């Protein structure tokens, strides 16, 4: 499912990163630790020194041995991945977006963080469950691979859905071609409760810099039959993305090696 080149990169980054993935607000994005948090993890045998307030008396009475409830520590880093599933991401763009979302999900669960995956289009497919293991990730992406893309992008629905699930600080990634992103920012005020990173999957017609007369006949976006009203909003959308994500914007050429293009995501200095 994950390409061989990204598998190799994942092994290297996991070894180098270990428990470090910097964020000034959250401190270090650390591996999951034992402790009391909001999310239940498991019931296990009681160990000397465990908090007696969390003894599970039902299991204890049933087994005759002390058992305690264990929770995921709230200090493990929450990661929200917004993954564009609209028709404008087709062909090599669709595959690049899929690989990027899968890679980031695997990377974060491997270093102990939890991932909330928000797939979005006008036919939004979102998953309320936090992904904590590689099995969780592969199961969800197996389902995504079988889905049919939606007709249009819906940034607002994705944002509101994620906000209902987790209205607290998190690291967020937006993986998209950002079609009509300038219009979205113009009509919506977005509070930055999450630290955002943009991963722009480039449109081939814009990368190659075809003459404008050629683009008029080319299908710049598959989202609208009008081909963005025959006028590319690429420049406006790129300017809007740069304004919103600032230095945390990475542009991906779907026809080049992804492993080299991913590296800036792990070199960006986050200023909060």
C-alpha positions, 0 to 999 in steps of 0.5 A, spaced: 500 500 500 505 504 501 510 505 496 517 502 497 521 509 497 516 511 502 517 505 506 525 506 506 524 513 508 519 511 514 524 507 517 529 512 516 525 518 519 522 513 525 529 511 527 532 519 527 525 522 530 524 517 536 520 521 540 521 528 537 517 532 533 517 539 535 511 544 536 512 550 541 505 549 544 505 542 545 512 541 547 515 535 544 510 530 541 512 524 545 510 517 545 504 515 548 505 514 556 501 511 561 496 515 565 489 518 566 486 521 560 480 522 556 481 515 552 480 508 555 486 504 553 485 497 556 484 493 563 490 490 566 493 487 572 494 491 578 501 493 579 504 496 585 504 503 585 498 504 580 492 509 582 487 505 586 482 510 584 482 506 577 481 499 580 476 496 575 472 492 581 467 488 576 473 485 573 477 484 579 471 481 582 470 476 576 477 474 576 479 474 583 485 478 582 486 486 582 485 489 575 486 497 573 483 501 568 489 504 563 488 510 559 491 514 554 495 520 556 492 526 554 499 529 553 500 524 547 500 529 541 493 529 537 494 529 529 489 531 524 490 529 517 485 533 512 485 529 506 482 531 500 477 526 496 474 530 491 474 529 483 480 534 482 485 529 485 485 524 480 490 520 476 497 521 479 495 527 483 490 522 487 495 517 488 500 522 491 495 525 496 493 517 498 501 516 499 502 522 503 496 521 507 498 514 508 505 516 510 504 521 515 499 517 518 504 511 519 509 516 521 505 519 527 502 512 530 509 509 529 512 515 534 506 514 539 502 519 536 494 519 535 491 521 528 484 523 526 483 522 519 478 527 516 477 525 508 473 531 505 469 532 499 462 534 498 460 527 499 464 527 506 467 521 508 470 522 515 472 517 521 471 519 528 475 514 531 482 516 533 488 511 529 493 509 534 496 503 531 498 501 524 493 496 523 488 502 524 491 506 519 491 500 514 484 498 515 482 505 514 486 506 508 483 500 505 476 503 505 479 509 502 482 506 496 475 503 494 471 509 495 469 514 489 471 521 489 466 526 491 464 532 485 467 538 489 471 540 495 468 542 501 473 545 506 468 548 511 464 541 512 471 538 514 473 543 518 467 543 522 466 536 523 474 536 526 472 541 530 466 538 533 471 532 535 477 535 537 476 543 539 483 543 542 490 544 540 493 539 535 498 539 529 494 539 522 495 537 515 491 539 509 493 535 503 489 537 497 490 541 490 487 547 494 482 548 488 478 554 490 481 555 497 482 563 496 474 563 495 474 559 501 478 564 505 475 570 503 468 567 505 470 564 512 474 566 518 478 560 520 481 561 527 487 557 528 486 553 534 490 547 530 497 548 527 496 547 520 501 545 515 499 545 507 501 539 502 499 542 496 498 537 490 500 540 484 496 541 478 500 538 472 498 544 467 500 549 472 507 545 473 509 545 466 507 552 465 503 551 458 501 557 455 494 560 457 491 559 450 493 552 451 490 552 458 483 554 456 482 548 452 485 543 458 481 541 464 485 544 469 480 542 474 475 536 474 470 539 479 466 543 475 464 542 468 466 550 467 473 549 468 473 554 473 469 558 469 475 558 463 479 562 468 484 558 472 484 560 480 491 557 481 495 564 482 489 566 487 489 559 491 497 559 491 497 566 494 491 564 499 495 558 501 501 561 502 498 567 506 494 561 511 500 556 512 506 561 511 512 557 511 508 551 513 506 550 506 510 544 502 508 543 494 508 536 491 509 535 484 506 528 483 510 526 477 517 526 481 519 522 487 515 523 493 521 521 498 525 527 496 519 532 497 516 530 503 523 531 507 521 539 508 515 537 512 520 534 518 525 540 517 520 546 518 521 550 524 514 551 527 513 558 531 506 556 533 
